[in-house]
Structure formats: structure tokens, C-alpha cells
């Protein structure tokens, strides 16, 4: 049997997304690219020590708005599920 290939069978971009939990990240730090957090526990989506950055891979995390969005508060990401792309950047 041969493998079937077609240009019409594109990869589903949603399946490439991963989810991390805000509670499994450390304190927000910054470098020349902007803010980032380190994953503190290994899960199916990320390994301990992986770097998570804001959307676009640079800049600062959005501030937390109760009832509206997840984000940063008091130097940490608030708890909740964050979708990240293959480069570990948060997807808005």
C-alpha cells in the first residue's frame, strides 16, 4: 500500500495548538525580547523549563481583566488554560 498525498489535505492548525495551565508557571521575568515565564511542571503540552512568551513572541503579557481575559497579575500569569503555538507563544 502506498501513502496517499494531496495538496488539498492541509494540516489542521487547531490540532497544532497546545494548552498550558497558568498555575504551572513561575514568576514573570523579562529579557531583551520582553516578558516570559518558565513552565514549572512537565505536562503533555510542555516540559519543565520551557519558556512561554506573550502573543507574537515579544512584548509584555496582557493585564488580567476579571471576567474578560486571562493575563498577568502581581508578577504571575493568573490561573487558567492558555493556548500556545509550536513556538510556545500564547495565542490570543
KOLNU-695334 format. One record per residue (C-alpha): x, y, z; residue in one letter; residue number from 1. Coordinates in Angstrom, 1 decimal. Example, Ala and Ser with C-alpha at 12.3 -4.5 7.8 and 13.67 -1.06 7.14 Angstrom:
BEGIN
<r u="12.3" v="-4.5" w="7.8" aa="A" i="1"/>
<r u="13.7" v="-1.1" w="7.1" aa="S" i="2"/>
***
This chain:
BEGIN
<r u="0.0" v="0.0" w="0.0" aa="X" i="1"/>
<r u="1.3" v="3.5" w="-0.8" aa="X" i="2"/>
<r u="0.6" v="6.6" w="1.1" aa="X" i="3"/>
<r u="-1.9" v="9.0" w="-0.3" aa="X" i="4"/>
<r u="-0.8" v="12.6" w="-0.5" aa="X" i="5"/>
<r u="-2.8" v="15.6" w="-1.7" aa="X" i="6"/>
<r u="-2.2" v="19.3" w="-1.6" aa="X" i="7"/>
<r u="-5.9" v="19.6" w="-0.5" aa="X" i="8"/>
<r u="-5.2" v="17.8" w="2.8" aa="X" i="9"/>
<r u="-3.8" v="20.6" w="4.8" aa="X" i="10"/>
<r u="-2.9" v="20.2" w="8.4" aa="X" i="11"/>
<r u="-5.5" v="21.4" w="10.8" aa="X" i="12"/>
<r u="-3.9" v="24.4" w="12.6" aa="X" i="13"/>
<r u="-6.1" v="23.9" w="15.7" aa="X" i="14"/>
<r u="-4.5" v="20.5" w="16.3" aa="X" i="15"/>
<r u="-1.1" v="22.1" w="16.4" aa="X" i="16"/>
<r u="-2.1" v="24.2" w="19.3" aa="X" i="17"/>
<r u="-1.2" v="23.2" w="22.9" aa="X" i="18"/>
<r u="-2.6" v="24.2" w="26.2" aa="X" i="19"/>
<r u="-0.6" v="25.1" w="29.3" aa="X" i="20"/>
<r u="-2.0" v="25.9" w="32.7" aa="X" i="21"/>
<r u="-1.2" v="29.2" w="34.3" aa="X" i="22"/>
<r u="-0.8" v="27.6" w="37.7" aa="X" i="23"/>
<r u="2.2" v="25.6" w="36.3" aa="X" i="24"/>
<r u="4.3" v="28.6" w="35.5" aa="X" i="25"/>
<r u="6.7" v="30.6" w="37.5" aa="X" i="26"/>
<r u="7.1" v="34.3" w="38.2" aa="X" i="27"/>
<r u="7.2" v="36.6" w="35.1" aa="X" i="28"/>
<r u="10.7" v="37.7" w="34.1" aa="X" i="29"/>
<r u="12.0" v="39.8" w="31.3" aa="X" i="30"/>
<r u="14.9" v="39.9" w="28.8" aa="X" i="31"/>
<r u="15.7" v="41.8" w="25.6" aa="X" i="32"/>
<r u="12.6" v="40.3" w="23.8" aa="X" i="33"/>
<r u="10.2" v="41.2" w="26.6" aa="X" i="34"/>
<r u="8.4" v="39.2" w="29.3" aa="X" i="35"/>
<r u="8.3" v="35.4" w="29.7" aa="X" i="36"/>
<r u="7.5" v="32.7" w="32.2" aa="X" i="37"/>
<r u="9.0" v="29.3" w="32.7" aa="X" i="38"/>
<r u="6.9" v="26.2" w="32.9" aa="X" i="39"/>
<r u="7.4" v="24.7" w="36.4" aa="X" i="40"/>
<r u="5.9" v="21.2" w="35.8" aa="X" i="41"/>
<r u="6.1" v="18.8" w="32.9" aa="X" i="42"/>
<r u="2.8" v="18.0" w="31.2" aa="X" i="43"/>
<r u="1.6" v="16.7" w="27.9" aa="X" i="44"/>
<r u="1.8" v="20.2" w="26.4" aa="X" i="45"/>
<r u="5.2" v="21.4" w="27.8" aa="X" i="46"/>
<r u="8.3" v="20.3" w="29.7" aa="X" i="47"/>
<r u="9.5" v="21.9" w="32.9" aa="X" i="48"/>
<r u="11.8" v="24.8" w="32.0" aa="X" i="49"/>
<r u="10.1" v="25.6" w="28.7" aa="X" i="50"/>
<r u="9.8" v="29.4" w="28.1" aa="X" i="51"/>
<r u="6.3" v="30.8" w="27.4" aa="X" i="52"/>
<r u="6.1" v="34.3" w="25.8" aa="X" i="53"/>
<r u="3.2" v="36.6" w="25.0" aa="X" i="54"/>
<r u="1.5" v="36.6" w="21.7" aa="X" i="55"/>
<r u="3.9" v="37.3" w="18.9" aa="X" i="56"/>
<r u="6.9" v="36.2" w="20.9" aa="X" i="57"/>
<r u="7.8" v="39.6" w="22.3" aa="X" i="58"/>
<r u="6.4" v="42.4" w="24.4" aa="X" i="59"/>
<r u="4.5" v="42.1" w="27.6" aa="X" i="60"/>
<r u="1.7" v="39.9" w="28.8" aa="X" i="61"/>
<r u="-1.8" v="41.4" w="28.8" aa="X" i="62"/>
<r u="-3.0" v="42.5" w="32.2" aa="X" i="63"/>
<r u="-5.6" v="40.3" w="33.8" aa="X" i="64"/>
<r u="-9.2" v="41.6" w="33.4" aa="X" i="65"/>
<r u="-11.7" v="39.8" w="35.7" aa="X" i="66"/>
<r u="-14.4" v="38.1" w="33.7" aa="X" i="67"/>
<r u="-12.9" v="39.2" w="30.4" aa="X" i="68"/>
<r u="-9.4" v="37.7" w="29.8" aa="X" i="69"/>
<r u="-6.5" v="35.8" w="31.2" aa="X" i="70"/>
<r u="-3.2" v="37.6" w="31.7" aa="X" i="71"/>
<r u="-0.7" v="38.8" w="34.2" aa="X" i="72"/>
<r u="-1.4" v="40.0" w="37.8" aa="X" i="73"/>
<r u="1.1" v="40.7" w="40.6" aa="X" i="74"/>
<r u="4.0" v="39.3" w="38.6" aa="X" i="75"/>
<r u="2.5" v="35.9" w="37.6" aa="X" i="76"/>
<r u="0.1" v="34.6" w="35.0" aa="X" i="77"/>
<r u="-3.3" v="34.1" w="36.5" aa="X" i="78"/>
<r u="-4.6" v="30.5" w="36.7" aa="X" i="79"/>
<r u="-6.4" v="29.2" w="33.7" aa="X" i="80"/>
<r u="-5.7" v="27.5" w="30.3" aa="X" i="81"/>
<r u="-3.5" v="29.3" w="27.8" aa="X" i="82"/>
<r u="-3.3" v="28.1" w="24.2" aa="X" i="83"/>
<r u="0.3" v="28.2" w="22.9" aa="X" i="84"/>
<r u="1.6" v="27.7" w="19.4" aa="X" i="85"/>
<r u="4.6" v="25.5" w="18.4" aa="X" i="86"/>
<r u="7.0" v="28.3" w="19.4" aa="X" i="87"/>
<r u="5.4" v="28.5" w="22.9" aa="X" i="88"/>
<r u="3.9" v="31.9" w="22.3" aa="X" i="89"/>
<r u="0.4" v="32.5" w="23.8" aa="X" i="90"/>
<r u="-2.3" v="32.6" w="21.2" aa="X" i="91"/>
<r u="-4.8" v="35.4" w="21.7" aa="X" i="92"/>
***
